[in-house]
Amino acid sequence: MVLNRNPTNFFAEVEQVAMSPGHLVPGIEASADKMLQGRLFSYPDTHRHRLGGPNYKQIPINRPLCPFANYQRDGFHVVDGNGGGGPNYFPNSYPTAPQPQSHATTGLTYTMDPVQGYIDRHPQDITDEDFVQPGNLYRSFDATEQQALIDNIVGHLSMAEGFIQKRQVEHFYRADAEYGRRVEEGLKMKMMM
């Protein structure tokens, strides 16, 4: 991606962009960070909903500049000619059809990690560990950035009902005591206005 101009068509070049942390260059892999792992799943899922189906990668702003060939076709909102009259399966009898690539790329594009455990449904209990990253982020801001964050949160949270404000302020306290105190004070000042 080269950012060398402003968009000429805001809808086509900004509103339809489908960025995802899963769009990785071969050789770079995702860490085990919980937020990243959730986003690897949720971003493409959101794009399928927001941009009208599984073919959002065919929209010109999301399409790779380098041509590629595969057997993925059909579905909602196809915008690339749908593969024409070529086959949509492999193996087939057409010598010009895309050939599969070797997937023996261990060590080049991903690392094999041993995994053990059970797949199950578990209640999502909120623990103190869930507030470590937000607290670290808040503390990493300088005073101006912290104030801008507090003002933004207070401005929006002040429109919520009282019980929602109280519950949310408790979350801010768990992330950082000063963070929670400043949001709580901001809400009280907003209510007196």
C-alpha positions in Angstrom: 0.0 0.0 0.0 1.3 3.4 -0.9 -0.2 6.4 0.7 0.7 9.1 -1.8 -2.6 10.9 -2.4 -6.0 11.6 -0.9 -8.9 9.4 -1.9 -10.8 10.7 -5.0 -13.9 8.5 -4.3 -14.4 8.3 -0.6 -16.9 5.4 -0.7 -14.8 3.2 -3.1 -11.4 4.0 -1.6 -12.2 4.4 2.1 -15.6 3.0 3.1 -15.0 -0.3 1.3 -11.5 -0.9 2.6 -11.3 -4.3 4.4 -8.1 -4.2 6.6 -7.4 -7.2 8.8 -4.6 -8.2 11.1 -4.8 -11.6 9.3 -3.4 -10.1 6.1 0.2 -11.1 6.8 3.2 -11.3 4.5 4.6 -14.9 4.4 7.2 -15.3 7.1 5.4 -13.1 9.6 2.9 -14.8 11.9 0.5 -13.7 14.5 1.4 -13.9 18.2 -0.7 -15.6 20.9 -2.0 -12.2 22.1 -5.7 -12.7 23.1 -6.9 -9.5 21.5 -5.1 -10.3 18.2 -6.4 -13.8 18.1 -9.9 -12.5 18.5 -9.4 -9.9 15.8 -8.0 -12.5 13.4 -11.4 -14.1 13.5 -13.7 -11.1 13.9 -12.3 -8.7 11.2 -12.9 -10.9 8.2 -16.3 -11.9 9.7 -17.2 -8.2 10.0 -16.1 -7.5 6.4 -18.3 -10.3 5.1 -21.3 -8.7 6.8 -20.4 -5.1 6.2 -19.3 -5.5 2.5 -22.0 -7.9 1.4 -20.7 -11.4 1.5 -17.7 -13.6 0.9 -16.3 -11.8 -2.1 -15.3 -8.5 -0.5 -11.7 -9.3 -1.5 -12.7 -8.8 -5.1 -13.7 -5.1 -4.6 -11.0 -3.1 -6.4 -9.6 -1.4 -3.2 -9.2 -4.8 -1.5 -7.9 -6.8 -4.6 -4.2 -7.6 -4.7 -2.2 -5.8 -7.3 -0.5 -9.0 -8.3 -2.8 -11.3 -10.3 -3.7 -14.6 -8.7 -5.7 -17.6 -9.7 -7.7 -20.0 -7.6 -11.0 -21.8 -7.7 -12.9 -19.6 -5.4 -16.0 -18.3 -7.2 -19.7 -17.7 -7.0 -21.5 -16.3 -3.9 -23.0 -12.9 -3.2 -21.6 -9.8 -4.9 -19.1 -11.3 -7.3 -17.4 -8.4 -9.0 -14.5 -10.0 -11.0 -16.3 -11.9 -13.8 -16.7 -15.1 -11.7 -13.9 -17.0 -13.4 -15.7 -17.0 -16.8 -16.4 -20.5 -18.2 -13.3 -22.1 -16.5 -13.6 -25.0 -14.1 -14.2 -24.4 -10.4 -12.7 -27.7 -9.2 -9.4 -29.5 -9.2 -8.2 -31.9 -10.6 -9.6 -31.1 -14.0 -8.8 -31.7 -17.6 -7.8 -28.1 -18.5 -4.0 -27.5 -18.7 -4.4 -23.7 -18.4 -6.4 -24.0 -15.1 -4.6 -22.9 -11.9 -2.3 -25.6 -10.4 -2.1 -26.2 -6.7 1.0 -25.0 -4.8 2.9 -27.1 -2.3 1.9 -26.4 1.3 5.1 -27.8 2.7 6.1 -24.4 4.1 6.7 -25.1 7.8 9.4 -22.8 9.0 8.9 -20.4 6.1 5.4 -19.1 6.8 4.4 -20.5 10.2 5.7 -22.2 13.2 4.2 -25.4 14.4 3.2 -25.1 18.0 2.1 -28.1 20.0 -1.4 -27.6 21.3 -3.3 -29.8 23.8 -6.6 -29.4 25.6 -10.3 -29.6 25.0 -12.7 -27.6 23.0 -15.6 -26.7 25.2 -17.9 -23.8 26.1 -16.9 -21.9 29.1 -18.4 -18.9 30.9 -16.5 -15.7 30.1 -15.5 -14.6 33.6 -14.0 -11.1 33.8 -10.7 -11.3 35.6 -8.1 -8.7 36.5 -6.0 -10.0 33.6 -8.5 -8.5 31.2 -7.7 -5.0 32.4 -3.9 -5.2 32.2 -3.6 -4.0 28.6 -6.1 -1.1 28.9 -4.3 0.0 32.1 -0.9 -0.1 30.4 -2.3 1.8 27.4 -3.7 4.5 29.6 -0.4 4.8 31.5 1.6 5.0 28.2 -0.3 8.2 27.2 1.2 11.6 28.1 -1.0 14.0 30.1 -2.5 15.6 27.0 -3.5 12.3 25.5 -4.9 11.1 28.8 -7.1 14.2 29.1 -8.3 13.8 25.5 -9.2 10.2 26.3 -11.1 11.1 29.5 -12.9 14.0 27.8 -14.0 11.6 24.9 -15.2 8.9 27.3 -17.0 11.3 29.6 -18.7 13.1 26.6 -20.1 9.8 25.4 -20.7 7.9 28.6 -22.6 10.9 30.1 -25.4 10.1 27.7 -25.8 6.6 29.1 -28.1 5.7 31.9 -26.7 5.9 35.5 -26.4 2.2 36.1 -24.4 1.7 32.9 -22.1 4.6 33.8 -21.5 3.1 37.3 -20.7 -0.4 35.8 -18.4 1.1 33.2 -16.5 3.3 35.7 -15.8 0.2 37.8 -14.1 -1.2 34.7 -11.9 1.9 34.4 -10.9 1.6 38.0 -9.8 -2.0 37.4 -7.6 -0.9 34.6 -6.1 2.0 36.5 -7.2 3.8 39.7 -6.5 7.2 38.4 -8.2 6.4 35.1 -11.4 5.4 37.0 -11.3 8.4 39.3 -10.9 10.9 36.5 -13.8 9.4 34.5 -16.0 9.3 37.6 -15.1 13.0 38.4 -15.8 14.0 34.8 -19.2 12.3 34.8 -20.1 14.1 38.1 -19.1 17.4 36.7 -21.0 16.8 33.5 -24.2 16.0 35.6 -23.9 19.3 37.5 -23.9 21.3 34.3 
